């Protein structure tokens, strides 16, 4: 479930990056974060398959729910990292403008 969720997030971010006119919002970085997570979960799935064999394909409902929450948490963490990066780099100058208005 974690692999499926992160692959969907990676594909969506990659399509958005590919169709964007400019990369000022650093969507490519977000796509790389998600592709890295998908690669990590792929290695985890292969290792688990080697360990469990055919049982890998019949997970318990509780395990699937836990994996789903973990996948959503990984996607949320990727979004948080991307957002912090955007605030620090401030590609459109909006944070600087907002801070200068308050001064």
Biopython code that builds the backbone (N, CA, C, O; Angstrom):
import numpy as np
from Bio.PDB.StructureBuilder import StructureBuilder

atoms = [
    (1, "UNK", "N", (0.818, -1.184, 0.000)),
    (1, "UNK", "CA", (0.000, 0.000, 0.000)),
    (1, "UNK", "C", (0.869, 1.258, 0.000)),
    (1, "UNK", "O", (0.568, 2.231, -0.692)),
    (2, "UNK", "N", (1.943, 1.228, 0.779)),
    (2, "UNK", "CA", (2.831, 2.390, 0.814)),
    (2, "UNK", "C", (3.449, 2.628, -0.558)),
    (2, "UNK", "O", (3.553, 3.765, -1.017)),
    (3, "UNK", "N", (3.856, 1.545, -1.203)),
    (3, "UNK", "CA", (4.451, 1.660, -2.539)),
    (3, "UNK", "C", (3.447, 2.237, -3.521)),
    (3, "UNK", "O", (3.783, 3.131, -4.298)),
    (4, "UNK", "N", (2.230, 1.743, -3.495)),
    (4, "UNK", "CA", (1.193, 2.208, -4.416)),
    (4, "UNK", "C", (0.898, 3.698, -4.222)),
    (4, "UNK", "O", (0.790, 4.443, -5.196)),
    (5, "UNK", "N", (0.772, 4.121, -2.985)),
    (5, "UNK", "CA", (0.458, 5.525, -2.698)),
    (5, "UNK", "C", (1.593, 6.445, -3.139)),
    (5, "UNK", "O", (1.344, 7.488, -3.743)),
    (6, "UNK", "N", (2.841, 6.067, -2.841)),
    (6, "UNK", "CA", (3.955, 6.937, -3.213)),
    (6, "UNK", "C", (4.188, 6.941, -4.726)),
    (6, "UNK", "O", (4.606, 7.959, -5.278)),
    (7, "UNK", "N", (3.925, 5.825, -5.399)),
    (7, "UNK", "CA", (4.058, 5.811, -6.861)),
    (7, "UNK", "C", (3.010, 6.725, -7.487)),
    (7, "UNK", "O", (3.315, 7.469, -8.419)),
    (8, "UNK", "N", (1.771, 6.675, -6.980)),
    (8, "UNK", "CA", (0.741, 7.586, -7.492)),
    (8, "UNK", "C", (1.146, 9.044, -7.276)),
    (8, "UNK", "O", (0.991, 9.871, -8.174)),
    (9, "UNK", "N", (1.661, 9.359, -6.091)),
    (9, "UNK", "CA", (2.105, 10.727, -5.816)),
    (9, "UNK", "C", (3.251, 11.123, -6.742)),
    (9, "UNK", "O", (3.292, 12.252, -7.232)),
    (10, "UNK", "N", (4.179, 10.201, -6.983)),
    (10, "UNK", "CA", (5.314, 10.477, -7.863)),
    (10, "UNK", "C", (4.862, 10.709, -9.297)),
    (10, "UNK", "O", (5.361, 11.610, -9.971)),
    (11, "UNK", "N", (3.925, 9.904, -9.762)),
    (11, "UNK", "CA", (3.428, 10.066, -11.136)),
    (11, "UNK", "C", (2.677, 11.390, -11.279)),
    (11, "UNK", "O", (2.865, 12.101, -12.266)),
    (12, "UNK", "N", (1.843, 11.724, -10.321)),
    (12, "UNK", "CA", (1.090, 12.985, -10.375)),
    (12, "UNK", "C", (2.046, 14.183, -10.361)),
    (12, "UNK", "O", (1.883, 15.119, -11.144)),
    (13, "UNK", "N", (3.045, 14.151, -9.468)),
    (13, "UNK", "CA", (4.011, 15.251, -9.397)),
    (13, "UNK", "C", (4.834, 15.329, -10.680)),
    (13, "UNK", "O", (5.151, 16.425, -11.144)),
    (14, "UNK", "N", (5.182, 14.185, -11.254)),
    (14, "UNK", "CA", (5.976, 14.177, -12.486)),
    (14, "UNK", "C", (5.183, 14.738, -13.659)),
    (14, "UNK", "O", (5.717, 15.499, -14.466)),
    (15, "UNK", "N", (3.912, 14.365, -13.757)),
    (15, "UNK", "CA", (3.067, 14.896, -14.834)),
    (15, "UNK", "C", (2.896, 16.399, -14.669)),
    (15, "UNK", "O", (2.961, 17.145, -15.646)),
    (16, "UNK", "N", (2.677, 16.843, -13.441)),
    (16, "UNK", "CA", (2.537, 18.285, -13.181)),
    (16, "UNK", "C", (3.828, 19.023, -13.542)),
    (16, "UNK", "O", (3.786, 20.093, -14.149)),
    (17, "UNK", "N", (4.978, 18.449, -13.165)),
    (17, "UNK", "CA", (6.266, 19.057, -13.494)),
    (17, "UNK", "C", (6.461, 19.115, -15.005)),
    (17, "UNK", "O", (6.921, 20.128, -15.533)),
    (18, "UNK", "N", (6.115, 18.031, -15.708)),
    (18, "UNK", "CA", (6.333, 17.957, -17.154)),
    (18, "UNK", "C", (5.439, 18.928, -17.908)),
    (18, "UNK", "O", (5.851, 19.474, -18.931)),
    (19, "UNK", "N", (4.224, 19.152, -17.422)),
    (19, "UNK", "CA", (3.298, 20.036, -18.125)),
    (19, "UNK", "C", (3.402, 21.494, -17.689)),
    (19, "UNK", "O", (2.778, 22.361, -18.301)),
    (20, "UNK", "N", (4.176, 21.783, -16.645)),
    (20, "UNK", "CA", (4.309, 23.165, -16.164)),
    (20, "UNK", "C", (5.117, 23.991, -17.161)),
    (20, "UNK", "O", (6.055, 23.492, -17.784)),
    (21, "UNK", "N", (4.747, 25.240, -17.300)),
    (21, "UNK", "CA", (5.463, 26.129, -18.214)),
    (21, "UNK", "C", (6.835, 26.521, -17.664)),
    (21, "UNK", "O", (7.787, 26.681, -18.429)),
    (22, "UNK", "N", (6.937, 26.675, -16.364)),
    (22, "UNK", "CA", (8.228, 26.959, -15.725)),
    (22, "UNK", "C", (8.315, 26.149, -14.428)),
    (22, "UNK", "O", (7.306, 25.664, -13.918)),
    (23, "UNK", "N", (9.507, 26.015, -13.919)),
    (23, "UNK", "CA", (9.691, 25.214, -12.697)),
    (23, "UNK", "C", (10.004, 26.120, -11.511)),
    (23, "UNK", "O", (10.818, 25.775, -10.655)),
    (24, "UNK", "N", (9.361, 27.270, -11.468)),
    (24, "UNK", "CA", (9.638, 28.191, -10.366)),
    (24, "UNK", "C", (9.144, 27.644, -9.027)),
    (24, "UNK", "O", (9.676, 28.002, -7.977)),
    (25, "UNK", "N", (8.143, 26.789, -9.061)),
    (25, "UNK", "CA", (7.625, 26.212, -7.819)),
    (25, "UNK", "C", (8.346, 24.927, -7.438)),
    (25, "UNK", "O", (7.970, 24.276, -6.464)),
    (26, "UNK", "N", (9.364, 24.558, -8.180)),
    (26, "UNK", "CA", (10.208, 23.390, -7.868)),
    (26, "UNK", "C", (9.401, 22.095, -7.744)),
    (26, "UNK", "O", (9.624, 21.299, -6.832)),
    (27, "UNK", "N", (8.462, 21.897, -8.672)),
    (27, "UNK", "CA", (7.676, 20.663, -8.693)),
    (27, "UNK", "C", (8.584, 19.469, -8.997)),
    (27, "UNK", "O", (8.313, 18.355, -8.548)),
    (28, "UNK", "N", (9.651, 19.695, -9.751)),
    (28, "UNK", "CA", (10.596, 18.621, -10.040)),
    (28, "UNK", "C", (11.228, 18.061, -8.772)),
    (28, "UNK", "O", (11.450, 16.855, -8.665)),
    (29, "UNK", "N", (11.513, 18.923, -7.828)),
    (29, "UNK", "CA", (12.070, 18.474, -6.547)),
    (29, "UNK", "C", (11.051, 17.620, -5.798)),
    (29, "UNK", "O", (11.409, 16.600, -5.209)),
    (30, "UNK", "N", (9.795, 18.026, -5.817)),
    (30, "UNK", "CA", (8.739, 17.237, -5.181)),
    (30, "UNK", "C", (8.624, 15.870, -5.842)),
    (30, "UNK", "O", (8.462, 14.860, -5.157)),
    (31, "UNK", "N", (8.707, 15.834, -7.175)),
    (31, "UNK", "CA", (8.651, 14.553, -7.885)),
    (31, "UNK", "C", (9.823, 13.663, -7.490)),
    (31, "UNK", "O", (9.654, 12.457, -7.311)),
    (32, "UNK", "N", (11.007, 14.247, -7.352)),
    (32, "UNK", "CA", (12.172, 13.458, -6.947)),
    (32, "UNK", "C", (12.027, 12.916, -5.521)),
    (32, "UNK", "O", (12.454, 11.797, -5.236)),
    (33, "UNK", "N", (11.437, 13.694, -4.644)),
    (33, "UNK", "CA", (11.189, 13.220, -3.279)),
    (33, "UNK", "C", (10.288, 11.987, -3.319)),
    (33, "UNK", "O", (10.556, 10.989, -2.650)),
    (34, "UNK", "N", (9.221, 12.068, -4.109)),
    (34, "UNK", "CA", (8.285, 10.949, -4.185)),
    (34, "UNK", "C", (8.885, 9.744, -4.906)),
    (34, "UNK", "O", (8.629, 8.607, -4.512)),
    (35, "UNK", "N", (9.683, 9.974, -5.962)),
    (35, "UNK", "CA", (10.317, 8.842, -6.644)),
    (35, "UNK", "C", (11.336, 8.168, -5.727)),
    (35, "UNK", "O", (11.500, 6.949, -5.781)),
    (36, "UNK", "N", (12.015, 8.936, -4.893)),
    (36, "UNK", "CA", (12.932, 8.349, -3.917)),
    (36, "UNK", "C", (12.193, 7.481, -2.915)),
    (36, "UNK", "O", (12.653, 6.395, -2.565)),
    (37, "UNK", "N", (11.041, 7.965, -2.451)),
    (37, "UNK", "CA", (10.235, 7.176, -1.514)),
    (37, "UNK", "C", (9.711, 5.912, -2.197)),
    (37, "UNK", "O", (9.679, 4.843, -1.587)),
    (38, "UNK", "N", (9.301, 6.034, -3.456)),
    (38, "UNK", "CA", (8.808, 4.863, -4.185)),
    (38, "UNK", "C", (9.916, 3.828, -4.364)),
    (38, "UNK", "O", (9.668, 2.628, -4.247)),
    (39, "UNK", "N", (11.123, 4.282, -4.644)),
    (39, "UNK", "CA", (12.255, 3.360, -4.761)),
    (39, "UNK", "C", (12.524, 2.664, -3.429)),
    (39, "UNK", "O", (12.793, 1.463, -3.394)),
    (40, "UNK", "N", (12.451, 3.419, -2.336)),
    (40, "UNK", "CA", (12.658, 2.839, -1.011)),
    (40, "UNK", "C", (11.609, 1.763, -0.729)),
    (40, "UNK", "O", (11.951, 0.684, -0.244)),
    (41, "UNK", "N", (10.337, 2.042, -1.024)),
    (41, "UNK", "CA", (9.285, 1.064, -0.766)),
    (41, "UNK", "C", (9.397, -0.132, -1.708)),
    (41, "UNK", "O", (8.997, -1.238, -1.344)),
    (42, "UNK", "N", (9.933, 0.068, -2.911)),
    (42, "UNK", "CA", (10.148, -1.059, -3.827)),
    (42, "UNK", "C", (11.173, -2.020, -3.255)),
    (42, "UNK", "O", (10.964, -3.233, -3.263)),
    (43, "UNK", "N", (12.278, -1.487, -2.759)),
    (43, "UNK", "CA", (13.304, -2.336, -2.134)),
    (43, "UNK", "C", (12.718, -3.058, -0.928)),
    (43, "UNK", "O", (12.993, -4.238, -0.715)),
    (44, "UNK", "N", (11.914, -2.353, -0.142)),
    (44, "UNK", "CA", (11.274, -2.964, 1.018)),
    (44, "UNK", "C", (10.344, -4.100, 0.597)),
    (44, "UNK", "O", (10.332, -5.156, 1.228)),
    (45, "UNK", "N", (9.565, -3.889, -0.468)),
    (45, "UNK", "CA", (8.637, -4.922, -0.939)),
    (45, "UNK", "C", (9.390, -6.151, -1.449)),
    (45, "UNK", "O", (8.979, -7.282, -1.189)),
    (46, "UNK", "N", (10.476, -5.936, -2.166)),
    (46, "UNK", "CA", (11.270, -7.066, -2.661)),
    (46, "UNK", "C", (11.860, -7.853, -1.493)),
    (46, "UNK", "O", (11.822, -9.084, -1.489)),
    (47, "UNK", "N", (12.399, -7.154, -0.516)),
    (47, "UNK", "CA", (12.968, -7.833, 0.655)),
    (47, "UNK", "C", (11.895, -8.605, 1.414)),
    (47, "UNK", "O", (12.139, -9.721, 1.870)),
    (48, "UNK", "N", (10.716, -8.019, 1.550)),
    (48, "UNK", "CA", (9.629, -8.699, 2.245)),
    (48, "UNK", "C", (9.150, -9.913, 1.450)),
    (48, "UNK", "O", (8.823, -10.945, 2.037)),
    (49, "UNK", "N", (9.105, -9.800, 0.127)),
    (49, "UNK", "CA", (8.709, -10.938, -0.706)),
    (49, "UNK", "C", (9.715, -12.079, -0.582)),
    (49, "UNK", "O", (9.329, -13.247, -0.520)),
    (50, "UNK", "N", (11.003, -11.743, -0.545)),
    (50, "UNK", "CA", (12.032, -12.772, -0.380)),
    (50, "UNK", "C", (11.850, -13.480, 0.963)),
    (50, "UNK", "O", (12.047, -14.691, 1.066)),
    (51, "UNK", "N", (11.477, -12.725, 1.980)),
    (51, "UNK", "CA", (11.304, -13.291, 3.314)),
    (51, "UNK", "C", (10.033, -14.126, 3.434)),
    (51, "UNK", "O", (10.065, -15.218, 4.003)),
    (52, "UNK", "N", (8.905, -13.621, 2.900)),
    (52, "UNK", "CA", (7.616, -14.270, 3.115)),
    (52, "UNK", "C", (7.191, -15.210, 1.993)),
    (52, "UNK", "O", (6.424, -16.142, 2.236)),
    (53, "UNK", "N", (7.660, -14.994, 0.797)),
    (53, "UNK", "CA", (7.232, -15.803, -0.340)),
    (53, "UNK", "C", (5.811, -15.457, -0.749)),
    (53, "UNK", "O", (5.464, -14.281, -0.864)),
    (54, "UNK", "N", (4.989, -16.474, -0.969)),
    (54, "UNK", "CA", (3.623, -16.278, -1.456)),
    (54, "UNK", "C", (2.732, -15.572, -0.434)),
    (54, "UNK", "O", (1.733, -14.961, -0.814)),
    (55, "UNK", "N", (3.072, -15.643, 0.846)),
    (55, "UNK", "CA", (2.273, -14.965, 1.878)),
    (55, "UNK", "C", (2.289, -13.447, 1.709)),
    (55, "UNK", "O", (1.424, -12.750, 2.239)),
    (56, "UNK", "N", (3.265, -12.945, 0.975)),
    (56, "UNK", "CA", (3.366, -11.501, 0.733)),
    (56, "UNK", "C", (2.104, -10.968, 0.063)),
    (56, "UNK", "O", (1.720, -9.820, 0.288)),
    (57, "UNK", "N", (1.453, -11.799, -0.764)),
    (57, "UNK", "CA", (0.301, -11.347, -1.538)),
    (57, "UNK", "C", (-1.029, -11.481, -0.801)),
    (57, "UNK", "O", (-2.078, -11.170, -1.366)),
    (58, "UNK", "N", (-1.005, -11.935, 0.439)),
    (58, "UNK", "CA", (-2.234, -12.044, 1.239)),
    (58, "UNK", "C", (-2.043, -11.368, 2.593)),
    (58, "UNK", "O", (-2.018, -12.039, 3.624)),
    (59, "UNK", "N", (-1.906, -10.036, 2.595)),
    (59, "UNK", "CA", (-1.696, -9.341, 3.868)),
    (59, "UNK", "C", (-2.991, -9.275, 4.681)),
    (59, "UNK", "O", (-4.093, -9.351, 4.137)),
    (60, "UNK", "N", (-2.830, -9.136, 5.965)),
    (60, "UNK", "CA", (-3.982, -8.956, 6.855)),
    (60, "UNK", "C", (-4.553, -7.551, 6.658)),
    (60, "UNK", "O", (-3.846, -6.630, 6.248)),
    (61, "UNK", "N", (-5.829, -7.408, 6.955)),
    (61, "UNK", "CA", (-6.493, -6.108, 6.800)),
    (61, "UNK", "C", (-5.817, -5.043, 7.657)),
    (61, "UNK", "O", (-5.631, -3.910, 7.211)),
    (62, "UNK", "N", (-5.456, -5.399, 8.866)),
    (62, "UNK", "CA", (-4.799, -4.444, 9.764)),
    (62, "UNK", "C", (-3.460, -3.967, 9.187)),
    (62, "UNK", "O", (-3.114, -2.791, 9.294)),
    (63, "UNK", "N", (-2.721, -4.884, 8.581)),
    (63, "UNK", "CA", (-1.443, -4.512, 7.965)),
    (63, "UNK", "C", (-1.658, -3.571, 6.779)),
    (63, "UNK", "O", (-0.882, -2.637, 6.577)),
    (64, "UNK", "N", (-2.706, -3.815, 6.002)),
    (64, "UNK", "CA", (-2.994, -2.943, 4.862)),
    (64, "UNK", "C", (-3.385, -1.541, 5.321)),
    (64, "UNK", "O", (-2.982, -0.552, 4.709)),
    (65, "UNK", "N", (-4.163, -1.453, 6.389)),
    (65, "UNK", "CA", (-4.560, -0.146, 6.920)),
    (65, "UNK", "C", (-3.336, 0.597, 7.451)),
    (65, "UNK", "O", (-3.172, 1.789, 7.193)),
    (66, "UNK", "N", (-2.481, -0.100, 8.188)),
    (66, "UNK", "CA", (-1.254, 0.525, 8.695)),
    (66, "UNK", "C", (-0.357, 0.991, 7.556)),
    (66, "UNK", "O", (0.211, 2.082, 7.615)),
    (67, "UNK", "N", (-0.227, 0.166, 6.516)),
    (67, "UNK", "CA", (0.589, 0.554, 5.361)),
    (67, "UNK", "C", (-0.018, 1.756, 4.631)),
    (67, "UNK", "O", (0.704, 2.615, 4.126)),
    (68, "UNK", "N", (-1.346, 1.805, 4.580)),
    (68, "UNK", "CA", (-2.005, 2.949, 3.952)),
    (68, "UNK", "C", (-1.725, 4.245, 4.697)),
    (68, "UNK", "O", (-1.421, 5.272, 4.090)),
    (69, "UNK", "N", (-1.831, 4.183, 6.023)),
    (69, "UNK", "CA", (-1.523, 5.375, 6.819)),
    (69, "UNK", "C", (-0.052, 5.767, 6.682)),
    (69, "UNK", "O", (0.272, 6.953, 6.631)),
    (70, "UNK", "N", (0.829, 4.785, 6.621)),
    (70, "UNK", "CA", (2.254, 5.073, 6.448)),
    (70, "UNK", "C", (2.517, 5.715, 5.091)),
    (70, "UNK", "O", (3.321, 6.643, 4.993)),
    (71, "UNK", "N", (1.855, 5.238, 4.053)),
    (71, "UNK", "CA", (2.001, 5.841, 2.729)),
    (71, "UNK", "C", (1.506, 7.277, 2.701)),
    (71, "UNK", "O", (2.155, 8.151, 2.126)),
    (72, "UNK", "N", (0.359, 7.521, 3.321)),
    (72, "UNK", "CA", (-0.161, 8.892, 3.380)),
    (72, "UNK", "C", (0.757, 9.791, 4.201)),
    (72, "UNK", "O", (0.940, 10.964, 3.872)),
    (73, "UNK", "N", (1.331, 9.243, 5.264)),
    (73, "UNK", "CA", (2.270, 10.025, 6.080)),
    (73, "UNK", "C", (3.525, 10.360, 5.274)),
    (73, "UNK", "O", (4.060, 11.462, 5.396)),
    (74, "UNK", "N", (3.997, 9.426, 4.455)),
    (74, "UNK", "CA", (5.175, 9.683, 3.618)),
    (74, "UNK", "C", (4.884, 10.778, 2.597)),
    (74, "UNK", "O", (5.727, 11.641, 2.351)),
    (75, "UNK", "N", (3.695, 10.744, 2.005)),
    (75, "UNK", "CA", (3.308, 11.787, 1.042)),
    (75, "UNK", "C", (3.186, 13.141, 1.745)),
    (75, "UNK", "O", (3.621, 14.161, 1.211)),
    (76, "UNK", "N", (2.599, 13.150, 2.930)),
    (76, "UNK", "CA", (2.468, 14.399, 3.695)),
    (76, "UNK", "C", (3.833, 14.946, 4.086)),
    (76, "UNK", "O", (4.064, 16.152, 4.000)),
    (77, "UNK", "N", (4.732, 14.077, 4.510)),
    (77, "UNK", "CA", (6.082, 14.526, 4.867)),
    (77, "UNK", "C", (6.804, 15.100, 3.652)),
    (77, "UNK", "O", (7.511, 16.101, 3.769)),
    (78, "UNK", "N", (6.634, 14.483, 2.500)),
    (78, "UNK", "CA", (7.213, 15.028, 1.272)),
    (78, "UNK", "C", (6.678, 16.416, 0.965)),
    (78, "UNK", "O", (7.436, 17.302, 0.570)),
    (79, "UNK", "N", (5.382, 16.610, 1.143)),
    (79, "UNK", "CA", (4.780, 17.936, 0.926)),
    (79, "UNK", "C", (5.315, 18.962, 1.920)),
    (79, "UNK", "O", (5.559, 20.111, 1.554)),
    (80, "UNK", "N", (5.497, 18.556, 3.169)),
    (80, "UNK", "CA", (6.022, 19.477, 4.185)),
    (80, "UNK", "C", (7.454, 19.885, 3.842)),
    (80, "UNK", "O", (7.801, 21.064, 3.918)),
    (81, "UNK", "N", (8.278, 18.917, 3.469)),
    (81, "UNK", "CA", (9.665, 19.228, 3.085)),
    (81, "UNK", "C", (9.687, 20.169, 1.894)),
    (81, "UNK", "O", (10.461, 21.126, 1.877)),
    (82, "UNK", "N", (8.846, 19.911, 0.895)),
    (82, "UNK", "CA", (8.774, 20.757, -0.298)),
    (82, "UNK", "C", (8.305, 22.168, 0.070)),
    (82, "UNK", "O", (8.844, 23.152, -0.439)),
    (83, "UNK", "N", (7.308, 22.271, 0.947)),
    (83, "UNK", "CA", (6.797, 23.575, 1.354)),
    (83, "UNK", "C", (7.860, 24.374, 2.107)),
    (83, "UNK", "O", (8.031, 25.566, 1.852)),
    (84, "UNK", "N", (8.572, 23.731, 3.028)),
    (84, "UNK", "CA", (9.638, 24.428, 3.765)),
    (84, "UNK", "C", (10.715, 24.912, 2.801)),
    (84, "UNK", "O", (11.229, 26.022, 2.936)),
    (85, "UNK", "N", (11.053, 24.065, 1.822)),
    (85, "UNK", "CA", (12.030, 24.466, 0.818)),
    (85, "UNK", "C", (11.546, 25.693, 0.036)),
    (85, "UNK", "O", (12.326, 26.601, -0.249)),
    (86, "UNK", "N", (10.256, 25.711, -0.306)),
    (86, "UNK", "CA", (9.707, 26.858, -1.036)),
    (86, "UNK", "C", (9.739, 28.128, -0.185)),
    (86, "UNK", "O", (10.056, 29.205, -0.691)),
    (87, "UNK", "N", (9.418, 28.008, 1.081)),
    (87, "UNK", "CA", (9.422, 29.184, 1.960)),
    (87, "UNK", "C", (10.845, 29.726, 2.097)),
    (87, "UNK", "O", (11.049, 30.940, 2.097)),
    (88, "UNK", "N", (11.820, 28.842, 2.212)),
    (88, "UNK", "CA", (13.208, 29.281, 2.358)),
    (88, "UNK", "C", (13.731, 29.904, 1.071)),
    (88, "UNK", "O", (14.358, 30.962, 1.111)),
    (89, "UNK", "N", (13.484, 29.264, -0.073)),
    (89, "UNK", "CA", (13.995, 29.776, -1.353)),
    (89, "UNK", "C", (13.170, 30.946, -1.877)),
    (89, "UNK", "O", (13.703, 31.827, -2.553)),
    (90, "UNK", "N", (11.881, 30.962, -1.573)),
    (90, "UNK", "CA", (10.970, 32.046, -1.955)),
    (90, "UNK", "C", (11.101, 32.405, -3.441)),
    (90, "UNK", "O", (11.509, 33.520, -3.764)),
    (91, "UNK", "N", (10.760, 31.473, -4.354)),
    (91, "UNK", "CA", (10.986, 31.712, -5.773)),
    (91, "UNK", "C", (10.180, 32.864, -6.369)),
    (91, "UNK", "O", (10.625, 33.478, -7.339)),
    (92, "UNK", "N", (9.031, 33.167, -5.825)),
    (92, "UNK", "CA", (8.219, 34.263, -6.366)),
    (92, "UNK", "C", (8.314, 35.532, -5.531)),
    (92, "UNK", "O", (7.669, 36.528, -5.857)),
    (93, "UNK", "N", (9.101, 35.519, -4.466)),
    (93, "UNK", "CA", (9.315, 36.696, -3.651)),
    (93, "UNK", "C", (8.151, 37.087, -2.766)),
    (93, "UNK", "O", (8.104, 38.216, -2.277)),
    (94, "UNK", "N", (7.225, 36.196, -2.550)),
    (94, "UNK", "CA", (6.029, 36.526, -1.770)),
    (94, "UNK", "C", (6.305, 36.613, -0.276)),
    (94, "UNK", "O", (5.724, 37.453, 0.411)),
    (95, "UNK", "N", (7.179, 35.762, 0.230)),
    (95, "UNK", "CA", (7.506, 35.813, 1.657)),
    (95, "UNK", "C", (8.241, 37.116, 1.961)),
    (95, "UNK", "O", (7.966, 37.770, 2.966)),
    (96, "UNK", "N", (9.170, 37.488, 1.095)),
    (96, "UNK", "CA", (9.921, 38.731, 1.278)),
    (96, "UNK", "C", (8.980, 39.929, 1.243)),
    (96, "UNK", "O", (9.122, 40.854, 2.042)),
    (97, "UNK", "N", (8.022, 39.918, 0.323)),
    (97, "UNK", "CA", (7.053, 41.015, 0.225)),
    (97, "UNK", "C", (6.186, 41.083, 1.484)),
    (97, "UNK", "O", (5.939, 42.166, 2.015)),
    (98, "UNK", "N", (5.730, 39.930, 1.953)),
    (98, "UNK", "CA", (4.885, 39.911, 3.146)),
    (98, "UNK", "C", (5.646, 40.380, 4.371)),
    (98, "UNK", "O", (5.088, 41.085, 5.212)),
    (99, "UNK", "N", (6.909, 40.002, 4.486)),
    (99, "UNK", "CA", (7.716, 40.436, 5.630)),
    (99, "UNK", "C", (8.043, 41.928, 5.557)),
    (99, "UNK", "O", (8.119, 42.596, 6.588)),
    (100, "UNK", "N", (8.236, 42.449, 4.352)),
    (100, "UNK", "CA", (8.560, 43.869, 4.239)),
    (100, "UNK", "C", (7.322, 44.745, 4.493)),
    (100, "UNK", "O", (7.468, 45.891, 4.918)),
    (101, "UNK", "N", (6.114, 44.234, 4.243)),
    (101, "UNK", "CA", (4.897, 44.988, 4.530)),
    (101, "UNK", "C", (4.682, 45.125, 6.036)),
    (101, "UNK", "O", (4.191, 46.150, 6.509)),
    (102, "UNK", "N", (5.050, 44.094, 6.779)),
    (102, "UNK", "CA", (4.871, 44.117, 8.241)),
    (102, "UNK", "C", (5.896, 44.998, 8.931)),
    (102, "UNK", "O", (5.666, 45.425, 10.063)),
    (103, "UNK", "N", (7.014, 45.282, 8.291)),
    (103, "UNK", "CA", (8.068, 46.090, 8.936)),
    (103, "UNK", "C", (7.783, 47.552, 8.896)),
    (103, "UNK", "O", (8.575, 48.350, 9.396)),
]
sb = StructureBuilder()
sb.init_structure("model")
sb.init_model(0)
sb.init_chain("A")
sb.init_seg("    ")
for serial, (resi, resn, name, xyz) in enumerate(atoms, 1):
    if name == "N":
        sb.init_residue(resn, " ", resi, " ")
    sb.init_atom(name, np.array(xyz, "f"), 0.0, 1.0, " ", f" {name:<3s}", serial, name[0])
structure = sb.get_structure()
